Amino acid sequence: MKKTLLVVALAFAGLSFGLAQDFVMGINFDAGGKFDKSFNQGTWEGFSSAIAAADADIEILEFEGSPETFAQGLRQMSSEGADLIVAPGFAQVDIIHDISSEFPDTNYLSIDAWPIDGINPNELRVGFAEHEGSYLVGYLAGLMSQTGVVGFVGGMDIPLIHKFNLGYEEGVKAACDTCTVISNYVGTTPAAWNDPARGKELAAAQQAQGADIIYAAAGSSGLGVVDFVTQTMCYTSDNLRTTPLSSTVKVLPKSEEYNAKCGADSQPLFFIGVDSNQNYLGDTDGRVSTLNHGLTSMLKRVDIAAQNAVNAVVDGSFEGGFKALGLAEDGVGWAFDEYNDPLIPNSVVSKMADIRNKIISGEITVTNYFDVQ
């Protein structure tokens, strides 16, 4: 197996490499950055793992800019002869469409895209059924909430994030028709993806209104929600509990910090992560056997989209067009692992599998915000 030759953090100066390689592949990160523990990082992990596994010498170009510089970074990587450029984020989709016509020898992957007429033959657009995955985690929140109030923190107030929000609300209501969903957005500009402090403020405000489970679909801003939940740990406002603690949560060992701050029989707070599996972020003491504050994560398999594109370029099968990835394609889902397994009763796991199957079969229809806005 050949190894990757080089990773280059791309600047705007011209690049010249005297190295032989089979392929050059670039990635242009969206707002929030490479290590956002969510959307960008998931894309990078799929991209880099496919390259590492490829039987080829592949040079990697990286660019991390802003919406104002995306076009410049994409055009520079294209002019350097990239065979593939991966561009996560809706803000890059139209730019990729324009640039792909200028550089027909470069293949492009747009993640978080939508279908249009006239997609270029070297332009692959991948979209996700975020509403389906959000319905699943909303259903879980409705089953598991003790207060009957759950929260949603979105990043930028745009239709795509309303797609998450609406699916989540429908899932919550399907499981608990008396439950309330509190929804807030970090902001209205791209800066909303990278403001953890504001995410933390919104989580605190939602908890003060009764939310004991908060779903964050906000890029790096969602890490502020995680911080609030893992630092606060338990529900500390007026007791709004509508159901007793589930038996699994009640008997689950708690960390020493949790017991000291909250008491073993208190009502814990939970977050729901997004895009990548963020369950591990809810581990406050390094032990999976104790209470974890990550209830689940809505998986959006951007890693698979990136892996598939790399593999297609290497084996010569890359084709442009649009692909939609939902529950049926395992493009979205909910994370169930060693971190949240102890939290969730077997009966609930069975219900989640049943709901998933009913969405795939069409017995349950989840509203797509883009169809009703």
Protein Blocks (a to p, Z undefined) as FASTA:
>chain_A
ZZdfbdcdddfbdcddfbdcfbdcdddddehijmlopmmmmmmmmmmmmmmmpccddddd
dddddfklmmmmmmmmmmnopabdcdedjklmmmmmmmmmmmmmbccddehiacdehiaf
klccddddfklmmmmmmmmmmmmpmnlpacdddfbdcfklmmmmmmmmmmmmmmommbcc
ddddfblcfklmmcfklmmmmmmmmmmnopabdcddehjmlmmmmmmmmmnopacbdcfb
fbdcdfklmmpccdfklmmmnopkbccdddddehiacklmmpmnopakbccfbfbacddf
fklmmmmmmmmmmnopaccddddddfknopaccdddfklmmmpcfklmmmmmmmmmmmmn
omaccddfklmZZ
